[in-house]
Amino acid sequence: MDMVLTIIAVLGLGALLISVVIFTVAARRYVSEDDSEPLGLVADSGRDYRPRNREDRRQSRPPVMFPITVDGELIPQDRRQRPDRRHHSR
């Protein structure tokens, strides 16, 4: 019985230490005013960041009217069963 209680105590202390580390890292990273520390283990090169402008936003095209030819194949009618989800009220 003492062995089981010792194992539970060790696992509980380990969980407590892990939660304290996670909390302090999160508090330092997201609450602190320090901007000098990188957010991840690997430094962010900024390669994936692209500033947005008007030209790269989606441009709405008119809806497709059937019959339509795609890749040389005639599609006589729309086979979708559900209505357009963008106009569906919840």
Short mmCIF file of the C-alpha atoms (twelve columns), coordinates in Angstrom:
data_MODEL
# 
_entry.id   MODEL 
# 
loop_
_atom_site.group_PDB 
_atom_site.id 
_atom_site.type_symbol 
_atom_site.label_atom_id 
_atom_site.label_alt_id 
_atom_site.label_comp_id 
_atom_site.label_asym_id 
_atom_site.label_seq_id 
_atom_site.Cartn_x 
_atom_site.Cartn_y 
_atom_site.Cartn_z 
_atom_site.pdbx_PDB_model_num 
ATOM 1  C CA . MET A 1  0.000   0.000  0.000   1 
ATOM 2  C CA . ASP A 2  2.867   2.330  0.826   1 
ATOM 3  C CA . MET A 3  4.367   1.637  -2.608  1 
ATOM 4  C CA . VAL A 4  1.124   2.627  -4.362  1 
ATOM 5  C CA . LEU A 5  0.866   5.834  -2.350  1 
ATOM 6  C CA . THR A 6  4.513   6.648  -3.107  1 
ATOM 7  C CA . ILE A 7  3.952   6.143  -6.855  1 
ATOM 8  C CA . ILE A 8  0.831   8.325  -6.777  1 
ATOM 9  C CA . ALA A 9  2.712   11.029 -4.846  1 
ATOM 10 C CA . VAL A 10 5.636   11.004 -7.301  1 
ATOM 11 C CA . LEU A 11 3.296   11.168 -10.295 1 
ATOM 12 C CA . GLY A 12 1.313   13.958 -8.642  1 
ATOM 13 C CA . LEU A 13 4.455   15.986 -7.981  1 
ATOM 14 C CA . GLY A 14 5.581   15.429 -11.561 1 
ATOM 15 C CA . ALA A 15 2.221   16.642 -12.874 1 
ATOM 16 C CA . LEU A 16 2.396   19.663 -10.589 1 
ATOM 17 C CA . LEU A 17 5.886   20.553 -11.807 1 
ATOM 18 C CA . ILE A 18 4.865   20.175 -15.454 1 
ATOM 19 C CA . SER A 19 1.813   22.401 -14.950 1 
ATOM 20 C CA . VAL A 20 3.911   25.061 -13.186 1 
ATOM 21 C CA . VAL A 21 6.430   25.071 -16.053 1 
ATOM 22 C CA . ILE A 22 3.670   25.333 -18.655 1 
ATOM 23 C CA . PHE A 23 1.964   28.131 -16.743 1 
ATOM 24 C CA . THR A 24 5.133   30.168 -16.301 1 
ATOM 25 C CA . VAL A 25 6.165   29.773 -19.937 1 
ATOM 26 C CA . ALA A 26 2.684   30.766 -21.102 1 
ATOM 27 C CA . ALA A 27 2.577   33.733 -18.737 1 
ATOM 28 C CA . ARG A 28 6.002   34.919 -19.834 1 
ATOM 29 C CA . ARG A 29 5.190   34.426 -23.498 1 
ATOM 30 C CA . TYR A 30 1.674   35.829 -23.776 1 
ATOM 31 C CA . VAL A 31 1.282   38.237 -20.856 1 
ATOM 32 C CA . SER A 32 4.695   39.806 -20.609 1 
ATOM 33 C CA . GLU A 33 5.677   42.934 -22.526 1 
ATOM 34 C CA . ASP A 34 8.982   41.365 -23.608 1 
ATOM 35 C CA . ASP A 35 9.187   41.078 -27.394 1 
ATOM 36 C CA . SER A 36 12.789  39.931 -27.575 1 
ATOM 37 C CA . GLU A 37 12.136  36.263 -26.781 1 
ATOM 38 C CA . PRO A 38 11.269  33.956 -29.700 1 
ATOM 39 C CA . LEU A 39 7.950   32.160 -29.297 1 
ATOM 40 C CA . GLY A 40 9.011   28.681 -30.326 1 
ATOM 41 C CA . LEU A 41 11.933  26.319 -30.019 1 
ATOM 42 C CA . VAL A 42 12.828  27.141 -33.606 1 
ATOM 43 C CA . ALA A 43 13.358  30.815 -34.355 1 
ATOM 44 C CA . ASP A 44 10.718  32.347 -36.607 1 
ATOM 45 C CA . SER A 45 12.284  33.550 -39.829 1 
ATOM 46 C CA . GLY A 46 9.189   35.468 -40.924 1 
ATOM 47 C CA . ARG A 47 9.187   33.456 -44.132 1 
ATOM 48 C CA . ASP A 48 5.512   32.507 -43.825 1 
ATOM 49 C CA . TYR A 49 4.329   36.051 -43.116 1 
ATOM 50 C CA . ARG A 50 3.018   37.965 -46.084 1 
ATOM 51 C CA . PRO A 51 1.299   41.313 -45.669 1 
ATOM 52 C CA . ARG A 52 -2.211  41.337 -47.140 1 
ATOM 53 C CA . ASN A 53 -3.414  43.772 -49.711 1 
ATOM 54 C CA . ARG A 54 -6.537  44.255 -51.803 1 
ATOM 55 C CA . GLU A 55 -5.260  42.306 -54.803 1 
ATOM 56 C CA . ASP A 56 -4.706  39.005 -52.990 1 
ATOM 57 C CA . ARG A 57 -8.130  38.851 -51.376 1 
ATOM 58 C CA . ARG A 58 -10.783 36.628 -52.869 1 
ATOM 59 C CA . GLN A 59 -12.584 38.051 -55.809 1 
ATOM 60 C CA . SER A 60 -16.151 36.863 -56.197 1 
ATOM 61 C CA . ARG A 61 -16.966 35.366 -59.547 1 
ATOM 62 C CA . PRO A 62 -20.450 34.936 -60.939 1 
ATOM 63 C CA . PRO A 63 -22.095 31.590 -60.120 1 
ATOM 64 C CA . VAL A 64 -21.690 28.759 -62.595 1 
ATOM 65 C CA . MET A 65 -24.608 28.238 -64.937 1 
ATOM 66 C CA . PHE A 66 -25.345 24.730 -66.188 1 
ATOM 67 C CA . PRO A 67 -24.788 23.074 -68.636 1 
ATOM 68 C CA . ILE A 68 -21.042 23.648 -68.430 1 
ATOM 69 C CA . THR A 69 -18.006 22.071 -70.075 1 
ATOM 70 C CA . VAL A 70 -15.056 21.213 -67.802 1 
ATOM 71 C CA . ASP A 71 -11.894 19.674 -69.267 1 
ATOM 72 C CA . GLY A 72 -13.771 18.892 -72.450 1 
ATOM 73 C CA . GLU A 73 -16.528 17.014 -70.602 1 
ATOM 74 C CA . LEU A 74 -20.119 18.246 -70.684 1 
ATOM 75 C CA . ILE A 75 -21.828 18.476 -67.286 1 
ATOM 76 C CA . PRO A 76 -25.567 18.889 -67.919 1 
ATOM 77 C CA . GLN A 77 -26.766 19.672 -64.369 1 
ATOM 78 C CA . ASP A 78 -25.595 20.433 -60.863 1 
ATOM 79 C CA . ARG A 79 -25.389 17.217 -58.824 1 
ATOM 80 C CA . ARG A 80 -25.199 18.855 -55.416 1 
ATOM 81 C CA . GLN A 81 -28.093 17.989 -53.154 1 
ATOM 82 C CA . ARG A 82 -27.695 20.564 -50.378 1 
ATOM 83 C CA . PRO A 83 -28.390 24.266 -50.779 1 
ATOM 84 C CA . ASP A 84 -25.504 26.716 -50.790 1 
ATOM 85 C CA . ARG A 85 -24.127 26.786 -47.218 1 
ATOM 86 C CA . ARG A 86 -23.111 30.450 -47.468 1 
ATOM 87 C CA . HIS A 87 -26.740 31.525 -47.702 1 
ATOM 88 C CA . HIS A 88 -28.052 29.070 -45.121 1 
ATOM 89 C CA . SER A 89 -29.357 30.727 -41.947 1 
ATOM 90 C CA . ARG A 90 -28.600 29.010 -38.655 1 
# 
